[in-house]
Amino acid sequence: MTKYRWQASALVLVTFMLGCNEFMVVGVLSDIAKSLRVTVATAGYLVTIFAIVYAISTPIITILANRFNRYKTLMALLLVFLIGNTWSGFATSYGWFLVTRMLTAAVAGAIESLVILFANDIAPRHRRAMLISWIAAGFSIASVIGVPIGVAISTASSWHMAFHLISILSLITIIVMVFLLPRNLPQTSSTIKDQLILLADKRIYLGALLILFSAAALYAYYTYIRPLLTTTLGFNTTALNWLLFILGLVSIFGNRLSGLVAEHRGLKIMPGFYVADIILLLLFPMAMTTKVTGFTLLLILTLIVTVVNSPIQIHFLDVAEADYPQAILLASSLNAIFFNIGISVGSATASLVLAQSGLTQLGLGGAVFSGLALLTTIVLNRAIARHRAVVK
């Protein structure tokens, strides 16, 4: 393998680690609720709070990190992540577990942002979109391998053990990064004000809203994926592991599709995907009446609901490189920031719908968010076209 391939693999390993930590809770939510003596709905707020902390801390850390060496900053954040995850594995109360989740959430977004920036710098230009899609796929690979394994371990032993395994993975990741990442990438120092001016650009804040609505559409139902599969569709615990594996596998193909879309027409063709999302989510209550239709619907949604990830990430980086080079690290974090704000909005919506209407109605909230995403992407494409016309 070439040095670039080793480096690319290391960056994907980081997002795999982050994905295992973040999504494991979704897979073992019922077990955590039982162990910590809280309701499933209360345990569901772990997802919401994680996302809120993630969204608040990421811009703060990335703005401050612009003053320091990126390699050293990434290593320090990975160490904090290791400490937080290890602490999660030893937590025996809801309160302490919540504190440990907040600690890992505080650094996870900045870690992801730095990884994307390393990818942007080390990848040949023609490979950049595909590498970024693979980095996003690290989270999907975590769903395919990490989360089902975590569910199996939780079922056979304890969810605590699953988090201990993530700590071992985190330690291995840190060691790998020490040997493979470049130490002194070029960077531009700037004031906080100089960086925040990026957010005033219409092409940026519309893109941020697009990510928020897209994530909310996903987590309006995915927050309760395990109860949907077991309680609503009637699959047993043994089948659950295989179903989560299949969903994770499809999400990898979804990330690859996202990379292909980014390499070709990008945001221009996203409205078609959102129309499909809306139709599928409106069919959610009807589809959830049988195992075949319900799981088929979940598979299709998994494939297309996050196609926007790579096109919007490339969009943020391109705008920053062309017009706001001093804020490129902040630009690299926007996807993570607003995706997690979207997760918090979507998961909170899911909890409200669950309390009022039941599991089969979760897709309707997602349809509303997909509708908002459709309108946003249309306006964003017009803003991009107007800017290009002015520049020409």
C-alpha positions as CSV (number, residue, x, y, z in Angstrom):
1,M,0.0,0.0,0.0
2,T,1.1,3.6,-0.7
3,K,1.6,6.0,2.2
4,Y,-1.6,7.8,1.1
5,R,-3.6,4.6,1.4
6,W,-2.3,4.0,4.9
7,Q,-3.1,7.5,5.9
8,A,-6.6,7.3,4.4
9,S,-7.2,4.0,6.2
10,A,-6.1,5.6,9.5
11,L,-8.5,8.5,9.1
12,V,-11.4,6.1,8.4
13,L,-10.4,4.2,11.5
14,V,-10.9,7.3,13.6
15,T,-14.5,7.8,12.4
16,F,-15.1,4.1,12.9
17,M,-14.1,4.6,16.5
18,L,-16.2,7.7,16.9
19,G,-19.2,5.9,15.3
20,C,-18.9,2.9,17.7
21,N,-19.0,5.3,20.6
22,E,-21.8,7.5,19.4
23,F,-24.1,4.8,17.9
24,M,-23.6,2.1,20.4
25,V,-26.0,3.8,22.7
26,V,-28.8,3.5,20.1
27,G,-28.2,-0.3,19.7
28,V,-28.2,-1.0,23.5
29,L,-30.7,1.7,24.6
30,S,-33.0,-0.8,26.2
31,D,-30.2,-2.5,28.1
32,I,-28.9,0.8,29.3
33,A,-32.3,1.8,30.5
34,K,-32.8,-1.4,32.4
35,S,-29.3,-1.4,33.9
36,L,-29.5,2.3,35.0
37,R,-33.1,1.9,36.2
38,V,-34.7,4.5,33.9
39,T,-37.4,4.4,31.2
40,V,-36.4,3.8,27.5
41,A,-37.8,7.3,26.7
42,T,-35.5,8.8,29.4
43,A,-32.5,6.8,28.1
44,G,-33.4,8.1,24.6
45,Y,-32.5,11.6,25.8
46,L,-28.9,10.4,26.1
47,V,-28.8,10.7,22.3
48,T,-30.3,14.2,22.4
49,I,-28.0,15.5,25.0
50,F,-24.9,14.0,23.4
51,A,-25.9,15.7,20.1
52,I,-26.5,19.1,21.9
53,V,-23.1,19.0,23.6
54,Y,-21.4,17.9,20.4
55,A,-23.0,20.8,18.5
56,I,-22.1,23.4,21.1
57,S,-18.5,22.3,21.8
58,T,-17.4,21.6,18.2
59,P,-17.3,25.2,16.9
60,I,-15.7,26.5,20.1
61,I,-12.9,23.9,20.0
62,T,-12.3,24.2,16.3
63,I,-12.1,28.0,16.4
64,L,-9.6,27.9,19.3
65,A,-7.7,25.0,17.7
66,N,-6.8,27.1,14.7
67,R,-4.1,28.7,16.9
68,F,-2.3,25.4,17.6
69,N,-0.5,22.7,15.7
70,R,-3.3,20.5,14.2
71,Y,-1.4,17.3,14.8
72,K,-0.8,18.0,18.5
73,T,-4.4,19.2,18.9
74,L,-5.8,16.0,17.4
75,M,-3.7,13.8,19.6
76,A,-4.8,15.7,22.7
77,L,-8.4,15.4,21.8
78,L,-8.1,11.7,21.1
79,L,-6.6,11.2,24.6
80,V,-9.6,13.1,26.1
81,F,-11.9,10.9,24.1
82,L,-10.2,7.7,25.4
83,I,-10.6,8.9,29.0
84,G,-14.3,9.8,28.5
85,N,-15.2,6.5,26.8
86,T,-13.3,4.4,29.5
87,W,-15.2,6.2,32.2
88,S,-18.5,5.4,30.4
89,G,-17.6,1.7,30.6
90,F,-17.4,2.0,34.4
91,A,-20.5,4.1,35.0
92,T,-23.2,2.6,37.2
93,S,-25.7,5.5,37.4
94,Y,-27.6,7.5,34.8
95,G,-26.1,10.7,36.0
96,W,-22.5,9.6,35.8
97,F,-23.1,7.9,32.5
98,L,-24.6,11.1,31.2
99,V,-21.5,13.1,32.3
100,T,-19.1,10.7,30.5
101,R,-21.2,10.9,27.3
102,M,-21.0,14.7,27.5
103,L,-17.2,14.5,27.8
104,T,-16.8,12.3,24.7
105,A,-19.4,14.5,22.9
106,A,-17.4,17.6,23.7
107,V,-14.3,16.4,21.7
108,A,-15.8,14.1,19.1
109,G,-16.9,16.8,16.7
110,A,-13.5,18.6,16.8
111,I,-11.8,15.2,16.2
112,E,-14.0,14.6,13.1
113,S,-13.4,18.1,11.8
114,L,-9.6,17.7,12.1
115,V,-9.7,14.4,10.4
116,I,-11.7,15.9,7.4
117,L,-9.1,18.7,7.2
118,F,-6.2,16.2,7.2
119,A,-8.1,14.4,4.4
120,N,-8.5,17.6,2.4
121,D,-4.8,18.3,2.6
122,I,-3.3,14.8,2.0
123,A,-5.7,13.6,-0.7
124,P,-5.1,14.2,-4.4
125,R,-7.7,16.6,-5.6
126,H,-9.5,14.0,-7.8
127,R,-9.7,11.6,-4.8
128,R,-10.9,14.2,-2.2
129,A,-14.6,13.6,-2.5
130,M,-14.3,9.8,-2.4
131,L,-11.9,9.9,0.7
132,I,-14.4,12.2,2.5
133,S,-17.2,9.7,1.6
134,W,-15.1,6.9,3.1
135,I,-14.4,8.9,6.2
136,A,-18.2,9.3,6.5
137,A,-18.5,5.6,5.8
138,G,-16.4,4.9,8.9
139,F,-19.5,5.7,10.9
140,S,-21.5,3.3,8.7
141,I,-18.8,0.6,9.1
142,A,-19.2,1.1,12.9
143,S,-22.9,0.4,12.4
144,V,-22.1,-2.8,10.4
145,I,-19.4,-4.2,12.6
146,G,-19.2,-2.2,15.9
147,V,-22.8,-1.7,16.8
148,P,-24.0,-5.3,16.2
149,I,-21.0,-6.6,18.1
150,G,-21.8,-4.2,20.9
151,V,-25.4,-5.4,20.9
152,A,-24.3,-9.0,21.0
153,I,-21.9,-8.4,23.8
154,S,-24.5,-6.4,25.7
155,T,-27.0,-9.2,25.3
156,A,-24.5,-11.9,26.3
157,S,-22.7,-10.0,29.1
158,S,-23.1,-6.3,29.7
159,W,-23.1,-3.0,27.8
160,H,-20.2,-1.9,30.0
161,M,-18.0,-4.5,28.3
162,A,-18.9,-3.1,24.9
163,F,-17.6,0.3,25.9
164,H,-14.4,-1.3,27.3
165,L,-13.8,-2.7,23.8
166,I,-14.2,0.8,22.3
167,S,-11.5,2.0,24.7
168,I,-9.1,-0.7,23.4
169,L,-9.9,0.4,19.8
170,S,-9.3,4.1,20.8
171,L,-5.9,3.3,22.2
172,I,-5.0,1.4,19.0
173,T,-6.2,4.3,16.9
174,I,-4.1,6.8,18.8
175,I,-1.0,4.7,18.3
176,V,-1.7,4.3,14.5
177,M,-2.2,8.1,14.1
178,V,1.1,8.8,15.8
179,F,3.0,7.0,13.1
180,L,1.0,7.9,10.0
181,L,-0.2,11.5,10.2
182,P,1.9,14.5,8.9
183,R,3.1,16.7,11.8
184,N,3.2,20.2,10.3
185,L,0.5,20.8,7.7
186,P,0.3,24.4,6.5
187,Q,-2.3,26.5,8.3
188,T,-3.5,30.1,8.6
189,S,-3.9,31.7,12.0
190,S,-6.7,34.2,12.4
191,T,-8.9,35.9,15.0
192,I,-12.3,34.5,16.1
193,K,-14.0,37.3,14.2
194,D,-12.1,36.5,11.0
195,Q,-13.3,32.9,11.2
196,L,-16.9,33.6,12.1
197,I,-17.4,35.8,9.1
198,L,-17.8,32.5,7.2
199,L,-21.2,31.9,8.8
200,A,-22.6,35.1,7.3
201,D,-22.3,33.7,3.8
202,K,-25.7,32.6,2.5
203,R,-24.1,29.6,0.8
204,I,-22.8,28.5,4.2
205,Y,-25.8,29.0,6.5
206,L,-28.2,27.5,4.0
207,G,-25.9,24.5,3.7
208,A,-25.9,24.2,7.5
209,L,-29.7,24.3,7.6
210,L,-29.8,21.6,4.9
211,I,-27.6,19.3,7.1
212,L,-29.7,20.0,10.2
213,F,-33.0,19.1,8.5
214,S,-31.5,16.0,6.8
215,A,-30.2,14.7,10.2
216,A,-33.5,15.5,11.9
217,A,-35.3,13.5,9.2
218,L,-33.1,10.5,9.8
219,Y,-33.2,10.6,13.6
220,A,-37.0,11.3,13.8
221,Y,-37.2,7.5,13.4
222,Y,-33.7,6.0,13.7
223,T,-33.4,7.0,17.4
224,Y,-35.8,4.1,18.1
225,I,-34.6,1.7,15.5
226,R,-34.3,-1.2,18.0
227,P,-37.9,-0.9,19.3
228,L,-39.1,-0.5,15.7
229,L,-37.5,-3.7,14.7
230,T,-38.4,-5.7,17.7
231,T,-41.6,-4.2,19.1
232,T,-43.3,-2.9,15.9
233,L,-42.0,-5.4,13.3
234,G,-41.8,-8.3,15.7
235,F,-38.2,-9.5,15.1
236,N,-36.5,-11.4,17.9
237,T,-33.2,-10.5,19.6
238,T,-31.2,-12.9,17.5
239,A,-32.6,-11.5,14.3
240,L,-31.9,-8.0,15.5
241,N,-28.2,-8.3,15.3
242,W,-28.4,-9.4,11.7
243,L,-30.9,-6.7,10.8
244,L,-28.6,-4.0,12.3
245,F,-25.7,-5.5,10.3
246,I,-27.7,-5.3,7.1
247,L,-28.8,-1.7,7.7
248,G,-25.2,-0.8,8.4
249,L,-24.0,-2.5,5.2
250,V,-26.6,-0.6,3.2
251,S,-25.4,2.7,4.9
252,I,-21.9,2.0,3.6
253,F,-23.3,1.8,0.1
254,G,-25.2,5.0,0.9
255,N,-21.9,6.8,1.7
256,R,-20.3,5.5,-1.5
257,L,-23.4,6.8,-3.4
258,S,-22.8,10.1,-1.6
259,G,-19.2,10.2,-2.8
260,L,-20.3,9.5,-6.4
261,V,-22.9,12.3,-6.2
262,A,-20.3,14.7,-4.9
263,E,-17.9,13.8,-7.8
264,H,-20.6,14.5,-10.4
265,R,-23.5,16.9,-10.1
266,G,-23.4,17.2,-6.3
267,L,-26.1,19.4,-4.7
268,K,-27.8,20.0,-8.1
269,I,-29.5,16.6,-8.0
270,M,-30.3,16.5,-4.2
271,P,-33.9,17.7,-4.6
272,G,-34.8,14.4,-6.3
273,F,-33.5,12.4,-3.3
274,Y,-35.5,14.6,-0.8
275,V,-38.7,14.0,-2.8
276,A,-38.0,10.2,-2.5
277,D,-37.4,10.6,1.3
278,I,-40.7,12.5,1.8
279,I,-42.7,9.8,-0.1
280,L,-41.1,7.0,1.8
281,L,-41.5,8.6,5.2
282,L,-45.2,9.3,4.5
283,L,-45.6,5.6,3.8
284,F,-44.0,4.8,7.1
285,P,-47.2,4.0,9.1
286,M,-48.5,1.7,6.4
287,A,-45.2,0.0,5.8
288,M,-44.7,-0.8,9.5
289,T,-47.6,-3.2,9.5
290,T,-45.6,-6.1,8.2
291,K,-42.0,-7.3,8.5
292,V,-41.3,-7.3,4.8
293,T,-42.6,-3.9,3.9
294,G,-41.3,-2.3,7.1
295,F,-37.7,-3.5,6.8
296,T,-37.6,-2.9,3.1
297,L,-38.7,0.8,3.7
298,L,-35.9,1.1,6.3
299,L,-33.3,-0.3,3.9
300,I,-34.3,2.2,1.1
301,L,-34.2,5.1,3.6
302,T,-30.8,4.0,4.9
303,L,-29.4,4.1,1.4
304,I,-30.6,7.5,0.4
305,V,-31.4,9.6,3.5
306,T,-27.8,10.8,4.0
307,V,-26.6,11.1,0.4
308,V,-26.2,14.9,1.0
309,N,-23.2,14.4,3.4
310,S,-20.3,14.3,0.9
311,P,-21.7,17.0,-1.5
312,I,-22.3,19.4,1.3
313,Q,-18.9,18.8,2.9
314,I,-17.1,19.5,-0.4
315,H,-19.3,22.6,-0.8
316,F,-18.2,23.9,2.6
317,L,-14.5,23.3,1.9
318,D,-14.7,24.8,-1.6
319,V,-16.4,28.0,-0.3
320,A,-13.9,28.3,2.5
321,E,-10.8,27.7,0.3
322,A,-12.0,30.2,-2.3
323,D,-13.3,33.0,-0.1
324,Y,-12.4,32.3,3.6
325,P,-9.1,30.4,3.8
326,Q,-8.6,31.6,7.4
327,A,-11.8,29.7,8.4
328,I,-11.3,26.3,6.7
329,L,-11.1,24.4,9.9
330,L,-14.4,25.9,11.0
331,A,-15.8,25.0,7.6
332,S,-14.7,21.4,8.0
333,S,-16.7,21.2,11.3
334,L,-20.0,22.6,10.0
335,N,-21.3,19.2,8.8
336,A,-20.6,17.6,12.1
337,I,-22.0,20.5,14.1
338,F,-25.3,20.9,12.3
339,F,-25.8,17.1,11.8
340,N,-25.7,16.7,15.5
341,I,-28.0,19.7,16.1
342,G,-30.3,17.8,13.6
343,I,-29.9,14.6,15.6
344,S,-31.0,16.4,18.8
345,V,-34.0,17.9,17.0
346,G,-34.9,14.7,15.4
347,S,-34.5,12.5,18.5
348,A,-36.4,15.0,20.6
349,T,-39.2,14.9,18.0
350,A,-39.1,11.1,18.0
351,S,-39.5,11.1,21.8
352,L,-42.5,13.4,21.5
353,V,-44.2,11.5,18.7
354,L,-43.5,8.2,20.6
355,A,-45.2,9.6,23.7
356,Q,-48.2,10.9,21.8
357,S,-48.8,8.5,18.9
358,G,-46.6,5.4,19.0
359,L,-43.7,3.9,17.0
360,T,-45.5,3.5,13.7
361,Q,-46.0,7.3,13.4
362,L,-42.3,8.2,13.7
363,G,-41.9,8.6,10.0
364,L,-44.3,11.5,9.8
365,G,-42.0,13.8,11.8
366,G,-39.2,12.8,9.4
367,A,-41.3,13.7,6.4
368,V,-41.7,17.2,7.7
369,F,-38.0,17.6,8.1
370,S,-37.3,16.2,4.6
371,G,-39.8,18.7,3.2
372,L,-37.8,21.5,4.9
373,A,-34.6,20.0,3.5
374,L,-36.1,20.0,0.0
375,L,-37.0,23.7,0.2
376,T,-33.6,24.5,1.6
377,T,-31.6,22.7,-1.1
378,I,-33.6,24.5,-3.9
379,V,-32.8,27.9,-2.3
380,L,-29.2,26.9,-1.8
381,N,-28.7,25.9,-5.4
382,R,-30.1,29.2,-6.5
383,A,-27.7,31.1,-4.2
384,I,-24.7,29.1,-5.6
385,A,-25.8,29.9,-9.1
386,R,-26.1,33.6,-8.4
387,H,-22.7,33.7,-6.8
388,R,-21.1,32.0,-9.8
389,A,-22.8,34.5,-12.1
390,V,-21.5,37.4,-10.1
391,V,-17.9,36.0,-10.0
392,K,-17.9,35.5,-13.8
